[in-house]
Amino acid sequence: MDIRRAVASENKDRVTLQVYIQPKASRTEFVGLHGEAVKIRVAAPPVDGSANAELIRFLAERCDIPRSRVSIRSGETSRQKRVTLAGVSAEWVLARLASPQG
């Protein structure tokens, strides 16, 4: 199975990413795969949108795009989310997530 197709789909200049988050982690980081989604631990509680805001910040920073280009399309109150990133390819997003960051 092509991992990219399982967790990400492209449409013109945007990528929709299937994400599974684990809130209240010790630090925000990409973990790997969780079924047909990428797993990201976020160092924020799932209260008042804090975990969602941290997820958006992390994805924007890791993919080197403005936060305004990252949006949660579904799953705002769930651990399973669909997130759209504009102006990047699925290959770029997955490579940036998997790369070690110092």
Biopython code that builds the backbone (N, CA, C, O; Angstrom):
import numpy as np
from Bio.PDB.StructureBuilder import StructureBuilder

atoms = [
    (1, "MET", "N", (0.841, -1.189, 0.000)),
    (1, "MET", "CA", (0.000, 0.000, 0.000)),
    (1, "MET", "C", (0.881, 1.246, 0.000)),
    (1, "MET", "O", (1.889, 1.316, 0.704)),
    (2, "ASP", "N", (0.485, 2.206, -0.789)),
    (2, "ASP", "CA", (1.190, 3.480, -0.841)),
    (2, "ASP", "C", (0.795, 4.308, 0.375)),
    (2, "ASP", "O", (-0.357, 4.721, 0.499)),
    (3, "ILE", "N", (1.746, 4.551, 1.273)),
    (3, "ILE", "CA", (1.466, 5.281, 2.512)),
    (3, "ILE", "C", (0.914, 6.668, 2.206)),
    (3, "ILE", "O", (-0.002, 7.140, 2.879)),
    (4, "ARG", "N", (1.466, 7.311, 1.200)),
    (4, "ARG", "CA", (1.019, 8.661, 0.870)),
    (4, "ARG", "C", (-0.470, 8.673, 0.530)),
    (4, "ARG", "O", (-1.188, 9.573, 0.965)),
    (5, "ARG", "N", (-0.940, 7.706, -0.226)),
    (5, "ARG", "CA", (-2.356, 7.648, -0.588)),
    (5, "ARG", "C", (-3.235, 7.321, 0.603)),
    (5, "ARG", "O", (-4.387, 7.752, 0.660)),
    (6, "ALA", "N", (-2.709, 6.564, 1.553)),
    (6, "ALA", "CA", (-3.495, 6.175, 2.719)),
    (6, "ALA", "C", (-3.745, 7.355, 3.651)),
    (6, "ALA", "O", (-4.823, 7.454, 4.238)),
    (7, "VAL", "N", (-2.784, 8.239, 3.795)),
    (7, "VAL", "CA", (-2.903, 9.314, 4.795)),
    (7, "VAL", "C", (-3.091, 10.701, 4.193)),
    (7, "VAL", "O", (-3.462, 11.629, 4.911)),
    (8, "ALA", "N", (-2.845, 10.868, 2.898)),
    (8, "ALA", "CA", (-2.917, 12.201, 2.292)),
    (8, "ALA", "C", (-3.523, 12.132, 0.898)),
    (8, "ALA", "O", (-3.296, 11.181, 0.149)),
    (9, "SER", "N", (-4.291, 13.147, 0.569)),
    (9, "SER", "CA", (-4.815, 13.265, -0.787)),
    (9, "SER", "C", (-4.547, 14.685, -1.281)),
    (9, "SER", "O", (-4.598, 15.643, -0.510)),
    (10, "GLU", "N", (-4.262, 14.805, -2.568)),
    (10, "GLU", "CA", (-3.947, 16.101, -3.155)),
    (10, "GLU", "C", (-5.076, 16.554, -4.068)),
    (10, "GLU", "O", (-5.704, 15.743, -4.749)),
    (11, "ASN", "N", (-5.324, 17.850, -4.073)),
    (11, "ASN", "CA", (-6.300, 18.457, -4.962)),
    (11, "ASN", "C", (-5.764, 19.820, -5.350)),
    (11, "ASN", "O", (-5.772, 20.745, -4.538)),
    (12, "LYS", "N", (-5.305, 19.952, -6.571)),
    (12, "LYS", "CA", (-4.690, 21.179, -7.075)),
    (12, "LYS", "C", (-3.516, 21.598, -6.197)),
    (12, "LYS", "O", (-2.491, 20.918, -6.179)),
    (13, "ASP", "N", (-3.648, 22.703, -5.470)),
    (13, "ASP", "CA", (-2.517, 23.207, -4.687)),
    (13, "ASP", "C", (-2.690, 22.981, -3.189)),
    (13, "ASP", "O", (-2.142, 23.729, -2.379)),
    (14, "ARG", "N", (-3.457, 21.944, -2.817)),
    (14, "ARG", "CA", (-3.636, 21.671, -1.386)),
    (14, "ARG", "C", (-3.632, 20.181, -1.109)),
    (14, "ARG", "O", (-3.935, 19.354, -1.969)),
    (15, "VAL", "N", (-3.274, 19.873, 0.132)),
    (15, "VAL", "CA", (-3.199, 18.492, 0.595)),
    (15, "VAL", "C", (-4.161, 18.331, 1.766)),
    (15, "VAL", "O", (-4.219, 19.179, 2.656)),
    (16, "THR", "N", (-4.911, 17.238, 1.755)),
    (16, "THR", "CA", (-5.735, 16.900, 2.907)),
    (16, "THR", "C", (-5.075, 15.724, 3.597)),
    (16, "THR", "O", (-4.851, 14.673, 2.996)),
    (17, "LEU", "N", (-4.771, 15.917, 4.853)),
    (17, "LEU", "CA", (-4.015, 14.945, 5.635)),
    (17, "LEU", "C", (-4.904, 14.355, 6.719)),
    (17, "LEU", "O", (-5.596, 15.080, 7.434)),
    (18, "GLN", "N", (-4.878, 13.029, 6.834)),
    (18, "GLN", "CA", (-5.587, 12.347, 7.919)),
    (18, "GLN", "C", (-4.641, 12.355, 9.121)),
    (18, "GLN", "O", (-3.510, 11.877, 9.028)),
    (19, "VAL", "N", (-5.105, 12.896, 10.243)),
    (19, "VAL", "CA", (-4.253, 13.063, 11.423)),
    (19, "VAL", "C", (-4.932, 12.456, 12.641)),
    (19, "VAL", "O", (-6.137, 12.610, 12.840)),
    (20, "TYR", "N", (-4.146, 11.769, 13.446)),
    (20, "TYR", "CA", (-4.589, 11.283, 14.752)),
    (20, "TYR", "C", (-3.715, 11.982, 15.773)),
    (20, "TYR", "O", (-2.491, 11.858, 15.725)),
    (21, "ILE", "N", (-4.324, 12.722, 16.705)),
    (21, "ILE", "CA", (-3.513, 13.443, 17.679)),
    (21, "ILE", "C", (-3.637, 12.838, 19.074)),
    (21, "ILE", "O", (-4.657, 12.257, 19.445)),
    (22, "GLN", "N", (-2.570, 13.000, 19.816)),
    (22, "GLN", "CA", (-2.527, 12.604, 21.223)),
    (22, "GLN", "C", (-2.240, 13.862, 22.022)),
    (22, "GLN", "O", (-1.094, 14.306, 22.094)),
    (23, "PRO", "N", (-3.287, 14.449, 22.630)),
    (23, "PRO", "CA", (-3.077, 15.676, 23.398)),
    (23, "PRO", "C", (-2.394, 15.412, 24.741)),
    (23, "PRO", "O", (-2.273, 14.269, 25.184)),
    (24, "LYS", "N", (-1.956, 16.492, 25.371)),
    (24, "LYS", "CA", (-1.303, 16.465, 26.686)),
    (24, "LYS", "C", (-0.021, 15.646, 26.706)),
    (24, "LYS", "O", (0.297, 15.017, 27.715)),
    (25, "ALA", "N", (0.712, 15.647, 25.606)),
    (25, "ALA", "CA", (2.000, 14.954, 25.545)),
    (25, "ALA", "C", (3.072, 15.849, 26.168)),
    (25, "ALA", "O", (2.847, 17.039, 26.391)),
    (26, "SER", "N", (4.226, 15.270, 26.444)),
    (26, "SER", "CA", (5.308, 16.059, 27.031)),
    (26, "SER", "C", (5.892, 17.056, 26.028)),
    (26, "SER", "O", (6.421, 18.095, 26.423)),
    (27, "ARG", "N", (5.798, 16.741, 24.729)),
    (27, "ARG", "CA", (6.241, 17.675, 23.687)),
    (27, "ARG", "C", (5.471, 17.391, 22.406)),
    (27, "ARG", "O", (4.929, 16.301, 22.226)),
    (28, "THR", "N", (5.428, 18.364, 21.532)),
    (28, "THR", "CA", (4.749, 18.214, 20.253)),
    (28, "THR", "C", (5.719, 17.588, 19.267)),
    (28, "THR", "O", (6.831, 18.076, 19.065)),
    (29, "GLU", "N", (5.265, 16.477, 18.647)),
    (29, "GLU", "CA", (6.141, 15.767, 17.712)),
    (29, "GLU", "C", (5.347, 14.835, 16.817)),
    (29, "GLU", "O", (4.258, 14.376, 17.164)),
    (30, "PHE", "N", (5.924, 14.569, 15.655)),
    (30, "PHE", "CA", (5.399, 13.564, 14.739)),
    (30, "PHE", "C", (5.851, 12.206, 15.247)),
    (30, "PHE", "O", (7.027, 12.023, 15.559)),
    (31, "VAL", "N", (4.933, 11.251, 15.333)),
    (31, "VAL", "CA", (5.261, 9.941, 15.874)),
    (31, "VAL", "C", (5.424, 8.896, 14.778)),
    (31, "VAL", "O", (6.339, 8.075, 14.840)),
    (32, "GLY", "N", (4.556, 8.916, 13.785)),
    (32, "GLY", "CA", (4.565, 7.914, 12.722)),
    (32, "GLY", "C", (3.153, 7.712, 12.229)),
    (32, "GLY", "O", (2.373, 8.660, 12.134)),
    (33, "LEU", "N", (2.828, 6.475, 11.917)),
    (33, "LEU", "CA", (1.492, 6.171, 11.428)),
    (33, "LEU", "C", (0.632, 5.581, 12.525)),
    (33, "LEU", "O", (1.126, 4.913, 13.433)),
    (34, "HIS", "N", (-0.652, 5.836, 12.428)),
    (34, "HIS", "CA", (-1.653, 5.269, 13.331)),
    (34, "HIS", "C", (-2.804, 4.852, 12.417)),
    (34, "HIS", "O", (-3.674, 5.662, 12.096)),
    (35, "GLY", "N", (-2.804, 3.600, 12.005)),
    (35, "GLY", "CA", (-3.785, 3.151, 11.017)),
    (35, "GLY", "C", (-3.549, 3.866, 9.705)),
    (35, "GLY", "O", (-2.448, 3.819, 9.157)),
    (36, "GLU", "N", (-4.584, 4.534, 9.195)),
    (36, "GLU", "CA", (-4.461, 5.289, 7.953)),
    (36, "GLU", "C", (-4.400, 6.788, 8.222)),
    (36, "GLU", "O", (-5.033, 7.591, 7.537)),
    (37, "ALA", "N", (-3.620, 7.138, 9.237)),
    (37, "ALA", "CA", (-3.423, 8.546, 9.597)),
    (37, "ALA", "C", (-2.012, 8.731, 10.124)),
    (37, "ALA", "O", (-1.374, 7.775, 10.563)),
    (38, "VAL", "N", (-1.529, 9.962, 10.078)),
    (38, "VAL", "CA", (-0.258, 10.265, 10.732)),
    (38, "VAL", "C", (-0.581, 10.581, 12.191)),
    (38, "VAL", "O", (-1.592, 11.217, 12.486)),
    (39, "LYS", "N", (0.277, 10.136, 13.092)),
    (39, "LYS", "CA", (0.068, 10.385, 14.512)),
    (39, "LYS", "C", (0.989, 11.504, 14.952)),
    (39, "LYS", "O", (2.194, 11.482, 14.699)),
    (40, "ILE", "N", (0.391, 12.489, 15.621)),
    (40, "ILE", "CA", (1.140, 13.626, 16.129)),
    (40, "ILE", "C", (0.765, 13.818, 17.596)),
    (40, "ILE", "O", (-0.409, 13.930, 17.947)),
    (41, "ARG", "N", (1.788, 13.852, 18.437)),
    (41, "ARG", "CA", (1.576, 14.177, 19.843)),
    (41, "ARG", "C", (1.624, 15.687, 19.980)),
    (41, "ARG", "O", (2.497, 16.337, 19.405)),
    (42, "VAL", "N", (0.688, 16.251, 20.739)),
    (42, "VAL", "CA", (0.694, 17.701, 20.944)),
    (42, "VAL", "C", (0.790, 18.011, 22.429)),
    (42, "VAL", "O", (0.124, 17.389, 23.257)),
    (43, "ALA", "N", (1.623, 18.976, 22.743)),
    (43, "ALA", "CA", (1.867, 19.374, 24.136)),
    (43, "ALA", "C", (0.867, 20.441, 24.548)),
    (43, "ALA", "O", (1.241, 21.528, 24.989)),
    (44, "ALA", "N", (-0.398, 20.117, 24.398)),
    (44, "ALA", "CA", (-1.473, 21.027, 24.797)),
    (44, "ALA", "C", (-2.676, 20.173, 25.175)),
    (44, "ALA", "O", (-2.884, 19.103, 24.603)),
    (45, "PRO", "N", (-3.459, 20.634, 26.125)),
    (45, "PRO", "CA", (-4.647, 19.880, 26.515)),
    (45, "PRO", "C", (-5.776, 20.084, 25.498)),
    (45, "PRO", "O", (-5.793, 21.085, 24.782)),
    (46, "PRO", "N", (-6.709, 19.141, 25.436)),
    (46, "PRO", "CA", (-7.833, 19.282, 24.505)),
    (46, "PRO", "C", (-8.930, 20.189, 25.086)),
    (46, "PRO", "O", (-10.093, 19.795, 25.174)),
    (47, "VAL", "N", (-8.545, 21.385, 25.472)),
    (47, "VAL", "CA", (-9.466, 22.322, 26.116)),
    (47, "VAL", "C", (-9.452, 23.643, 25.354)),
    (47, "VAL", "O", (-8.388, 24.173, 25.037)),
    (48, "ASP", "N", (-10.629, 24.166, 25.065)),
    (48, "ASP", "CA", (-10.771, 25.475, 24.414)),
    (48, "ASP", "C", (-9.957, 25.608, 23.123)),
    (48, "ASP", "O", (-9.471, 26.696, 22.813)),
    (49, "GLY", "N", (-9.805, 24.532, 22.377)),
    (49, "GLY", "CA", (-9.100, 24.586, 21.102)),
    (49, "GLY", "C", (-7.586, 24.628, 21.207)),
    (49, "GLY", "O", (-6.909, 24.830, 20.199)),
    (50, "SER", "N", (-7.038, 24.443, 22.400)),
    (50, "SER", "CA", (-5.583, 24.520, 22.578)),
    (50, "SER", "C", (-4.844, 23.457, 21.782)),
    (50, "SER", "O", (-3.823, 23.750, 21.159)),
    (51, "ALA", "N", (-5.344, 22.225, 21.792)),
    (51, "ALA", "CA", (-4.674, 21.144, 21.058)),
    (51, "ALA", "C", (-4.750, 21.396, 19.552)),
    (51, "ALA", "O", (-3.784, 21.136, 18.834)),
    (52, "ASN", "N", (-5.875, 21.895, 19.071)),
    (52, "ASN", "CA", (-6.010, 22.206, 17.644)),
    (52, "ASN", "C", (-5.057, 23.324, 17.237)),
    (52, "ASN", "O", (-4.421, 23.251, 16.186)),
    (53, "ALA", "N", (-4.959, 24.346, 18.060)),
    (53, "ALA", "CA", (-4.049, 25.460, 17.760)),
    (53, "ALA", "C", (-2.598, 24.986, 17.732)),
    (53, "ALA", "O", (-1.817, 25.418, 16.884)),
    (54, "GLU", "N", (-2.244, 24.111, 18.648)),
    (54, "GLU", "CA", (-0.874, 23.582, 18.673)),
    (54, "GLU", "C", (-0.614, 22.704, 17.459)),
    (54, "GLU", "O", (0.483, 22.735, 16.901)),
    (55, "LEU", "N", (-1.597, 21.925, 17.045)),
    (55, "LEU", "CA", (-1.454, 21.100, 15.839)),
    (55, "LEU", "C", (-1.219, 21.981, 14.617)),
    (55, "LEU", "O", (-0.333, 21.698, 13.810)),
    (56, "ILE", "N", (-1.999, 23.037, 14.478)),
    (56, "ILE", "CA", (-1.837, 23.957, 13.345)),
    (56, "ILE", "C", (-0.462, 24.620, 13.388)),
    (56, "ILE", "O", (0.211, 24.714, 12.362)),
    (57, "ARG", "N", (-0.045, 25.077, 14.557)),
    (57, "ARG", "CA", (1.272, 25.700, 14.695)),
    (57, "ARG", "C", (2.370, 24.725, 14.283)),
    (57, "ARG", "O", (3.273, 25.088, 13.530)),
    (58, "PHE", "N", (2.296, 23.498, 14.771)),
    (58, "PHE", "CA", (3.312, 22.493, 14.483)),
    (58, "PHE", "C", (3.379, 22.170, 12.997)),
    (58, "PHE", "O", (4.467, 22.143, 12.421)),
    (59, "LEU", "N", (2.237, 21.927, 12.369)),
    (59, "LEU", "CA", (2.228, 21.594, 10.945)),
    (59, "LEU", "C", (2.749, 22.751, 10.099)),
    (59, "LEU", "O", (3.520, 22.540, 9.163)),
    (60, "ALA", "N", (2.334, 23.967, 10.425)),
    (60, "ALA", "CA", (2.806, 25.130, 9.666)),
    (60, "ALA", "C", (4.313, 25.303, 9.802)),
    (60, "ALA", "O", (5.012, 25.532, 8.816)),
    (61, "GLU", "N", (4.803, 25.190, 11.026)),
    (61, "GLU", "CA", (6.245, 25.345, 11.259)),
    (61, "GLU", "C", (7.028, 24.237, 10.565)),
    (61, "GLU", "O", (8.022, 24.511, 9.893)),
    (62, "ARG", "N", (6.597, 22.999, 10.720)),
    (62, "ARG", "CA", (7.320, 21.865, 10.146)),
    (62, "ARG", "C", (7.319, 21.911, 8.620)),
    (62, "ARG", "O", (8.307, 21.543, 7.985)),
    (63, "CYS", "N", (6.209, 22.362, 8.034)),
    (63, "CYS", "CA", (6.097, 22.407, 6.569)),
    (63, "CYS", "C", (6.532, 23.739, 5.983)),
    (63, "CYS", "O", (6.475, 23.940, 4.770)),
    (64, "ASP", "N", (6.969, 24.656, 6.854)),
    (64, "ASP", "CA", (7.486, 25.955, 6.429)),
    (64, "ASP", "C", (6.459, 26.743, 5.604)),
    (64, "ASP", "O", (6.766, 27.268, 4.533)),
    (65, "ILE", "N", (5.228, 26.809, 6.137)),
    (65, "ILE", "CA", (4.168, 27.587, 5.508)),
    (65, "ILE", "C", (3.490, 28.434, 6.597)),
    (65, "ILE", "O", (3.596, 28.110, 7.780)),
    (66, "PRO", "N", (2.803, 29.505, 6.213)),
    (66, "PRO", "CA", (2.088, 30.321, 7.206)),
    (66, "PRO", "C", (0.940, 29.523, 7.845)),
    (66, "PRO", "O", (0.351, 28.645, 7.213)),
    (67, "ARG", "N", (0.642, 29.839, 9.081)),
    (67, "ARG", "CA", (-0.462, 29.169, 9.781)),
    (67, "ARG", "C", (-1.784, 29.343, 9.048)),
    (67, "ARG", "O", (-2.659, 28.481, 9.125)),
    (68, "SER", "N", (-1.930, 30.447, 8.343)),
    (68, "SER", "CA", (-3.175, 30.714, 7.620)),
    (68, "SER", "C", (-3.431, 29.690, 6.510)),
    (68, "SER", "O", (-4.552, 29.583, 6.014)),
    (69, "ARG", "N", (-2.405, 28.944, 6.122)),
    (69, "ARG", "CA", (-2.560, 27.925, 5.086)),
    (69, "ARG", "C", (-2.880, 26.543, 5.652)),
    (69, "ARG", "O", (-2.985, 25.575, 4.898)),
    (70, "VAL", "N", (-3.033, 26.446, 6.958)),
    (70, "VAL", "CA", (-3.361, 25.173, 7.605)),
    (70, "VAL", "C", (-4.730, 25.314, 8.257)),
    (70, "VAL", "O", (-4.965, 26.250, 9.021)),
    (71, "SER", "N", (-5.632, 24.386, 7.958)),
    (71, "SER", "CA", (-6.962, 24.454, 8.576)),
    (71, "SER", "C", (-7.476, 23.052, 8.877)),
    (71, "SER", "O", (-7.184, 22.098, 8.156)),
    (72, "ILE", "N", (-8.233, 22.949, 9.936)),
    (72, "ILE", "CA", (-8.854, 21.686, 10.316)),
    (72, "ILE", "C", (-10.211, 21.628, 9.631)),
    (72, "ILE", "O", (-11.088, 22.449, 9.901)),
    (73, "ARG", "N", (-10.378, 20.655, 8.746)),
    (73, "ARG", "CA", (-11.608, 20.526, 7.968)),
    (73, "ARG", "C", (-12.682, 19.726, 8.690)),
    (73, "ARG", "O", (-13.872, 19.999, 8.534)),
    (74, "SER", "N", (-12.270, 18.742, 9.478)),
    (74, "SER", "CA", (-13.234, 17.968, 10.259)),
    (74, "SER", "C", (-12.525, 17.358, 11.455)),
    (74, "SER", "O", (-11.312, 17.147, 11.438)),
    (75, "GLY", "N", (-13.300, 17.080, 12.490)),
    (75, "GLY", "CA", (-12.747, 16.447, 13.677)),
    (75, "GLY", "C", (-12.232, 17.411, 14.725)),
    (75, "GLY", "O", (-11.349, 17.050, 15.503)),
    (76, "GLU", "N", (-12.756, 18.624, 14.772)),
    (76, "GLU", "CA", (-12.247, 19.608, 15.727)),
    (76, "GLU", "C", (-12.328, 19.146, 17.174)),
    (76, "GLU", "O", (-11.493, 19.535, 17.991)),
    (77, "THR", "N", (-13.313, 18.328, 17.504)),
    (77, "THR", "CA", (-13.454, 17.846, 18.879)),
    (77, "THR", "C", (-13.069, 16.380, 19.020)),
    (77, "THR", "O", (-13.371, 15.751, 20.034)),
    (78, "SER", "N", (-12.407, 15.838, 18.013)),
    (78, "SER", "CA", (-12.025, 14.439, 17.996)),
    (78, "SER", "C", (-10.511, 14.300, 17.902)),
    (78, "SER", "O", (-9.817, 15.247, 17.531)),
    (79, "ARG", "N", (-10.005, 13.129, 18.237)),
    (79, "ARG", "CA", (-8.579, 12.865, 18.036)),
    (79, "ARG", "C", (-8.278, 12.642, 16.565)),
    (79, "ARG", "O", (-7.158, 12.884, 16.115)),
    (80, "GLN", "N", (-9.263, 12.184, 15.818)),
    (80, "GLN", "CA", (-9.098, 11.959, 14.385)),
    (80, "GLN", "C", (-9.552, 13.187, 13.630)),
    (80, "GLN", "O", (-10.685, 13.641, 13.787)),
    (81, "LYS", "N", (-8.662, 13.728, 12.808)),
    (81, "LYS", "CA", (-8.932, 14.984, 12.117)),
    (81, "LYS", "C", (-8.555, 14.891, 10.651)),
    (81, "LYS", "O", (-7.724, 14.076, 10.250)),
    (82, "ARG", "N", (-9.186, 15.744, 9.863)),
    (82, "ARG", "CA", (-8.763, 15.968, 8.480)),
    (82, "ARG", "C", (-8.263, 17.397, 8.428)),
    (82, "ARG", "O", (-8.992, 18.343, 8.727)),
    (83, "VAL", "N", (-6.998, 17.532, 8.040)),
    (83, "VAL", "CA", (-6.348, 18.846, 8.032)),
    (83, "VAL", "C", (-5.933, 19.166, 6.601)),
    (83, "VAL", "O", (-5.379, 18.319, 5.900)),
    (84, "THR", "N", (-6.207, 20.396, 6.176)),
    (84, "THR", "CA", (-5.826, 20.843, 4.840)),
    (84, "THR", "C", (-4.647, 21.796, 4.939)),
    (84, "THR", "O", (-4.636, 22.713, 5.760)),
    (85, "LEU", "N", (-3.651, 21.560, 4.082)),
    (85, "LEU", "CA", (-2.473, 22.420, 3.985)),
    (85, "LEU", "C", (-2.417, 22.943, 2.555)),
    (85, "LEU", "O", (-2.361, 22.153, 1.612)),
    (86, "ALA", "N", (-2.431, 24.247, 2.382)),
    (86, "ALA", "CA", (-2.436, 24.855, 1.049)),
    (86, "ALA", "C", (-1.024, 25.214, 0.603)),
    (86, "ALA", "O", (-0.178, 25.606, 1.406)),
    (87, "GLY", "N", (-0.794, 25.068, -0.698)),
    (87, "GLY", "CA", (0.474, 25.488, -1.285)),
    (87, "GLY", "C", (1.608, 24.489, -1.175)),
    (87, "GLY", "O", (2.765, 24.842, -1.403)),
    (88, "VAL", "N", (1.293, 23.236, -0.825)),
    (88, "VAL", "CA", (2.317, 22.197, -0.703)),
    (88, "VAL", "C", (1.788, 20.896, -1.302)),
    (88, "VAL", "O", (0.590, 20.746, -1.541)),
    (89, "SER", "N", (2.703, 19.966, -1.536)),
    (89, "SER", "CA", (2.315, 18.656, -2.055)),
    (89, "SER", "C", (2.312, 17.633, -0.925)),
    (89, "SER", "O", (2.914, 17.850, 0.127)),
    (90, "ALA", "N", (1.633, 16.528, -1.154)),
    (90, "ALA", "CA", (1.610, 15.442, -0.160)),
    (90, "ALA", "C", (3.022, 14.929, 0.090)),
    (90, "ALA", "O", (3.392, 14.653, 1.231)),
    (91, "GLU", "N", (3.797, 14.803, -0.956)),
    (91, "GLU", "CA", (5.176, 14.330, -0.829)),
    (91, "GLU", "C", (5.988, 15.265, 0.065)),
    (91, "GLU", "O", (6.749, 14.803, 0.916)),
    (92, "TRP", "N", (5.832, 16.574, -0.123)),
    (92, "TRP", "CA", (6.548, 17.572, 0.681)),
    (92, "TRP", "C", (6.155, 17.461, 2.145)),
    (92, "TRP", "O", (7.020, 17.425, 3.021)),
    (93, "VAL", "N", (4.846, 17.406, 2.417)),
    (93, "VAL", "CA", (4.351, 17.348, 3.798)),
    (93, "VAL", "C", (4.878, 16.108, 4.501)),
    (93, "VAL", "O", (5.407, 16.202, 5.609)),
    (94, "LEU", "N", (4.743, 14.954, 3.875)),
    (94, "LEU", "CA", (5.178, 13.714, 4.518)),
    (94, "LEU", "C", (6.690, 13.672, 4.712)),
    (94, "LEU", "O", (7.172, 13.149, 5.716)),
    (95, "ALA", "N", (7.436, 14.216, 3.763)),
    (95, "ALA", "CA", (8.896, 14.261, 3.917)),
    (95, "ALA", "C", (9.285, 15.187, 5.063)),
    (95, "ALA", "O", (10.180, 14.865, 5.845)),
    (96, "ARG", "N", (8.620, 16.335, 5.168)),
    (96, "ARG", "CA", (8.938, 17.281, 6.249)),
    (96, "ARG", "C", (8.553, 16.723, 7.619)),
    (96, "ARG", "O", (9.262, 16.944, 8.600)),
    (97, "LEU", "N", (7.445, 16.009, 7.687)),
    (97, "LEU", "CA", (7.043, 15.406, 8.962)),
    (97, "LEU", "C", (8.037, 14.331, 9.403)),
    (97, "LEU", "O", (8.388, 14.240, 10.579)),
    (98, "ALA", "N", (8.479, 13.526, 8.452)),
    (98, "ALA", "CA", (9.368, 12.404, 8.783)),
    (98, "ALA", "C", (10.805, 12.833, 9.019)),
    (98, "ALA", "O", (11.579, 12.074, 9.603)),
    (99, "SER", "N", (11.185, 14.032, 8.581)),
    (99, "SER", "CA", (12.574, 14.449, 8.751)),
    (99, "SER", "C", (12.860, 14.828, 10.208)),
    (99, "SER", "O", (12.017, 15.430, 10.873)),
    (100, "PRO", "N", (14.036, 14.477, 10.693)),
    (100, "PRO", "CA", (14.382, 14.877, 12.075)),
    (100, "PRO", "C", (14.567, 16.385, 12.151)),
    (100, "PRO", "O", (15.207, 16.991, 11.291)),
    (101, "GLN", "N", (14.009, 16.967, 13.169)),
    (101, "GLN", "CA", (14.127, 18.423, 13.371)),
    (101, "GLN", "C", (14.964, 18.673, 14.610)),
    (101, "GLN", "O", (14.780, 18.005, 15.627)),
    (102, "GLY", "N", (15.849, 19.595, 14.540)),
    (102, "GLY", "CA", (16.715, 19.878, 15.663)),
    (102, "GLY", "C", (16.368, 21.134, 16.282)),
    (102, "GLY", "O", (17.003, 21.538, 17.257)),
]
sb = StructureBuilder()
sb.init_structure("model")
sb.init_model(0)
sb.init_chain("A")
sb.init_seg("    ")
for serial, (resi, resn, name, xyz) in enumerate(atoms, 1):
    if name == "N":
        sb.init_residue(resn, " ", resi, " ")
    sb.init_atom(name, np.array(xyz, "f"), 0.0, 1.0, " ", f" {name:<3s}", serial, name[0])
structure = sb.get_structure()
